[in-house]
């Protein structure tokens, strides 16, 4: 480690900079960077999903959020100071260490313009990625086979999608759009790959012009004959030719989403005289609104995923002294039984007792814990099926729950149901509905420190925009065909965690006066909710009806797909309340 | 009229412009422009509160919103085309008439930068105000006596306020702030005047530096000895010296709120080399959060205002064939009986039957209508009391209401109560709570086309920011001490309107985990709600309790202030449901 640090400091000197910034995220802004891009882990050993390392000539520090302070302290050497970024800002620390006007080096491929806003009082200097210069045994970039996402799942030909995107590019007044997000590229071309864990994407950029012509920047060797034929007249170009190609847009107008495009691309455009049209990635909104075939596939994925969850819960009910890691393995085993299952859609969160209160808990050999009587067990997991992506959280009472467990679970459930039953006019954003899910907890002066819902892709990212249901406004209005999670929770640090998560689709419910359309949600996650945790006296008749109807549907859908023992178990588990 | 138009066209020619823009609003961006600033009314006769006149060499047009299309058509001559700005945009019309690149003249004192955004594809040319050049018998600018707002109502000395604002100016990194909003100036200096109707302001600007020194730009003749002494070391300067004074800030930093400051001021700063620090008017947030003495005065204003409303309702109950205008006169008569009453806080909205569905209805001799049996009557009115500003809407059944009237009224009431009872963590914005008030209407696929709540000043504007409760996010978080309205409604065009409006204060309710404060509302409007309009079967027990408790409080507060007949009336009117 010290060796790496001292070598990095030599590079600081060589580049004439006083500090270097290395964030955990990579140039794809992806949630799950491939091994070759885990630069922070290589440098200092920290394996968390978010954080920033700063190295100066005499100091090294890592800034992480509250989730990761303990983990970082354990993983990094004494050469690094560990800071909670909520308590100590990187900027203040930099100012303390180096005073005003110090030269701060950074890799412009790793930052969007917005991300650099907070450093604007510093003297920022573009550099090459200094970690990459040092990393001798760096793994190669992922180059998994690129395969077609069948039209029986995507529901729309790439040609049709390209037509719609080309219209949007025209409407934005641009000659072409640069697609920086791999999810957009994969959606547009109906392709997938396994370049990262949990999200079946091909890490690639593309350009699409106002005529619908696409250039895909990816190693040609990754494309077999079948995929080549699927791609039709798409031009395949080597990734390192992208910069040159962008320069050919000199004096032309290029649509660029500055929320996701790196400073590197922005600078390249400016230097080449490309006129940047700022706007949202033209694929994002189209991708978020699923077509009927996608919806059908997603619904089906949720049925088969519900089967896996019921098998897990039934199995769990018959066991004693089960550990968190055994559950993680078991739910994967049950999901794998379905032919369309590809991989988990994120690292399974299996938190028993106090671990349930850690929102992004991941069980390890060291942390692994036995599920104990009288405790709650929180299981948040999901699958990537070729027909759709799932994400479900259930909280289960192990043995007899306490009155407090039941009160909190019921408050969370009431919020979940309030959102599930909401009706709202077209044009409504998720932020306007977020309080519906929190209101019962708020009345008791408690809350949960995460959003209530995120968009979900179709055999793509389990977290996708532009819509969300959270305290923060500014995403897109909810529109029929979107998929979003409904996941209120409650967390008592050191004791337990509760979360009830279903995915829902946005649907048209009715048309009101002046032809105004009113939307609502249809729950598509199909798995039972633990009635042992419900204090029925706190529920209204409407809430009780909602739960009983939901369980009737779960029973109807899943029973034919279960074995005799599981059927019997489910029959009792979803008994009327 | 034609004469005015042809003279205006001569000025277009003289100024070398192809069109001239004259909006209804004035240089104070005030809701109630004084006579001298009613330029649109002088030019074409239109007296509505919002709109824009555009005159070219051959055409003249007025663009108004849906509220005013009929009124405008009636008031303006055939020389003007009347457009609903929602259907026809001014920009499109200008482009049609004049093509691209035409020179559009405007008075930079009447526009903020944001207001001009929509014209950015035109060739905008600053001019003097061409109406002012033509208007020979223009009334003089209002110059009412400036008087102190007593500390027994304001609750904080101007010196203390200036200290807080100076800190904010410093914190923003500015040398001084320009206060463009008269309400801010009046709040800061604890002064008032009667320059406009309904809002007791002195139309004046001020500068405050980071040391707390203030320059007030107002005619010295308006300040008597007493007010002079109240103002202490405030420097009084003639309004026309403002431009010169701003130029003395050359190379210094001036805090400017571009939401309210005109393009004229912005340009002046740029030309003089003044460095503009963009930020919110430093008085706005302080003004919105009322101190305990203000709250006490505001509460008291609402009690005496409730007395006036009860007297009105009791009187109304004993009459037949009463007209809207009679009610407008009567409520004013009852309010005037209180010594602290100064004037209405806005033009009373007294809408019977179909007039109730016109959100900003104002009864005139022509529109005046008798309150009829079987109809609803909507009365939205308020008072400027020296101790506070009120704003209340009640909807009253005249005779027997229909089942539909009752269903809609009860849905609106349920929303009103849901908001009144809401508990939410510090940091919550009104937009997060807005859906609570709409949810019961939404379930029936109906909605109302206005915000649910606006901030209210203390013996100042009846509409003030930065907080609001509406679909639109982006205001300030609700904070203890703020006053805001709670006014859901429902409007059936051509038939009836319903609105239930109380003012509430934001209060701390409780402290939760991690010392997180939870806020809620305390209703301060003190007047009965018409129980004849309630379908009790649609209410929950909690809602019934809320209403009964509210009515108990109304009875307790008001009974001692009523005569025997009114007491008896109130006793029955607020009977338990």
HADDOCK unambig.tbl for C-alpha pairs under 7 A between the chains (distance, minus, plus):
assign (segid A and resid 423 and name CA) (segid B and resid 442 and name CA) 5.74 0.50 0.50
assign (segid A and resid 423 and name CA) (segid B and resid 443 and name CA) 5.32 0.50 0.50
assign (segid A and resid 424 and name CA) (segid B and resid 442 and name CA) 5.52 0.50 0.50
assign (segid A and resid 425 and name CA) (segid B and resid 442 and name CA) 7.00 0.50 0.50
assign (segid A and resid 431 and name CA) (segid B and resid 432 and name CA) 6.26 0.50 0.50
assign (segid A and resid 432 and name CA) (segid B and resid 431 and name CA) 6.26 0.50 0.50
assign (segid A and resid 432 and name CA) (segid B and resid 432 and name CA) 5.02 0.50 0.50
assign (segid A and resid 432 and name CA) (segid B and resid 434 and name CA) 6.95 0.50 0.50
assign (segid A and resid 432 and name CA) (segid B and resid 435 and name CA) 6.10 0.50 0.50
assign (segid A and resid 432 and name CA) (segid B and resid 471 and name CA) 6.94 0.50 0.50
assign (segid A and resid 433 and name CA) (segid B and resid 435 and name CA) 6.45 0.50 0.50
assign (segid A and resid 434 and name CA) (segid B and resid 432 and name CA) 6.94 0.50 0.50
assign (segid A and resid 435 and name CA) (segid B and resid 432 and name CA) 6.10 0.50 0.50
assign (segid A and resid 435 and name CA) (segid B and resid 433 and name CA) 6.46 0.50 0.50
assign (segid A and resid 442 and name CA) (segid B and resid 423 and name CA) 5.74 0.50 0.50
assign (segid A and resid 442 and name CA) (segid B and resid 424 and name CA) 5.53 0.50 0.50
assign (segid A and resid 442 and name CA) (segid B and resid 425 and name CA) 6.99 0.50 0.50
assign (segid A and resid 443 and name CA) (segid B and resid 423 and name CA) 5.32 0.50 0.50
assign (segid A and resid 445 and name CA) (segid B and resid 510 and name CA) 6.81 0.50 0.50
assign (segid A and resid 445 and name CA) (segid B and resid 511 and name CA) 6.67 0.50 0.50
assign (segid A and resid 445 and name CA) (segid B and resid 512 and name CA) 4.74 0.50 0.50
assign (segid A and resid 445 and name CA) (segid B and resid 518 and name CA) 6.05 0.50 0.50
assign (segid A and resid 446 and name CA) (segid B and resid 512 and name CA) 5.93 0.50 0.50
assign (segid A and resid 446 and name CA) (segid B and resid 513 and name CA) 6.63 0.50 0.50
assign (segid A and resid 471 and name CA) (segid B and resid 432 and name CA) 6.93 0.50 0.50
assign (segid A and resid 473 and name CA) (segid B and resid 473 and name CA) 6.30 0.50 0.50
assign (segid A and resid 510 and name CA) (segid B and resid 445 and name CA) 6.80 0.50 0.50
assign (segid A and resid 511 and name CA) (segid B and resid 445 and name CA) 6.65 0.50 0.50
assign (segid A and resid 512 and name CA) (segid B and resid 445 and name CA) 4.71 0.50 0.50
assign (segid A and resid 512 and name CA) (segid B and resid 446 and name CA) 5.93 0.50 0.50
assign (segid A and resid 513 and name CA) (segid B and resid 446 and name CA) 6.62 0.50 0.50
assign (segid A and resid 518 and name CA) (segid B and resid 445 and name CA) 6.05 0.50 0.50
